[in-house]
């Protein structure tokens, strides 16, 4: 396992075999596993698309919350928590207490991919792209 600098952020990387071992042994919940598999299967998407692919329904949201916000918050929360568990299993630490979503995906401006979501509600959002080592790790 190594660490490579990308811009000003640190990007921690590992071989697909090490990632799979961490995935199998870090105590992920069934929901976390489902969200990770769905995210990797999509290869690129938005938080809303990731939540929908994992089986979340906008109809299950609280009545006072918009579908887009609900889907985005759920994806960010579940995937972020799962990635934090994976990083812990790999023995990685960050100087900040931020979530570890960048372990699994990189974020791009959605215009680069032309993805439009009905759930975006006119708000700026980002498209994520799954890191290649995860595609191999979760085959």
N, C-alpha and C positions, 0 to 999 in steps of 0.2 A: 504494500500500500504506500502510496506516495501522496505528496501534496504539490500541486502546481498552481502558480499564480495566474489569475485571469483578471486583467484590469487591476482594480484596487482590491478586489475580493479574493479570498482564498477558496479554491475549489479543491475539494478532497476527492481523490479518485481511487478506485480499487479494481482489481480484476473481476470479471463477471462471476467467477467461481467463489471468490470471497464475498461478493455481494449476495449471492444465492445462499451461502452458509449463514450470513447474518440475517437474511430474510427468514430462513427456516428456524433460527434459534432465538430471535429477539423477543418473542412473546407477542406478536401482532394479533390483534383481535380479528375475527372473521370479516368484520366490516373494513378494517384497515387493509387486509389482504385483498378483498374485493376491489377496493378503490385503487390500490397499486396495480393490480392486474389490469383493470379497466383503463387506467391511465397509460400504461405501457402499450396496451393493445391499440389505443388511439394513435400513438406516436406523436401527435401534436394536437393541440386543442386549446380550449379556454377552461377556466374553472367551472363554468356552468356545464359545458360539454362533458367534462370529466365526471361531474356528479351525476349527470344523466346516464352516462355510459356505465357507471357503477350501480345503476338501478334506482337511484333516488328520484322521486317524483315531486314535481313542483306542487302538487296537490297536498303533499304532506307537510307543507310549511304552516307556521302559525298564521292566523288570519290577519295579523297586523304587519306582516312582512311581505315584501314583494318577492315574486318567484326568483328573479335574478339574484337578488341579495342573498336569499336563502340558499340557493344552489352554490353560489360562490363561497359563502362562509363555510358551508359544509365541506366542500372539496378542500379548501385551504386548511381547515381545522383537522380533518381526518388524515389527509396526506402529510401535512406538516408534523402531526404527532407521530405518524408511522415512520417518517424519515428521521425524526429525532431518536426514536427507539433503535433504528438501524445504525445511526451514527454512534450511539452509545455502545451498541454491540461490537462495533468496529474499533472502539476505543478513541474515537475522535472527539475533540472539544473545539468550540469556537470561543473567541474572546467575548462575543456578545451572547445574549440569551435568545437571539432570534431563532426562528424555526429553520429547519434543515431542508426545506423544499428544494433548494438548489442542489441537493445531493442527487435528486431524481431528474429534475428538469432544468432547462435554461428558459429564460423569458425573453420574448421578442415582441416588438410592436405588432399588433394584429394585422396592420396594413401589409406587412411583408408577406402574409399568407392569404390575404383576402377572406378571412373567416369572419362571418357576420352571425351573430346570435340574436334570436328574438328576445332573449333574456338580458341583453346588455343594457337596455333602457337608456340608450344614448350616452352612457358613461364611457369614459376611456377605459379600455381594458388591455390586457396583454395576452398573447398567445404563448403557451409553453410548448417546448419541444423536449421529448424524452431523450436523455443522454444515451448514446449508443450502447454503452456497457450494460445498461438495464434491459435493453431489448434482448440481448443474449442471455443475461442472468435469469430472466423470467420466461424463457421459452417453455 
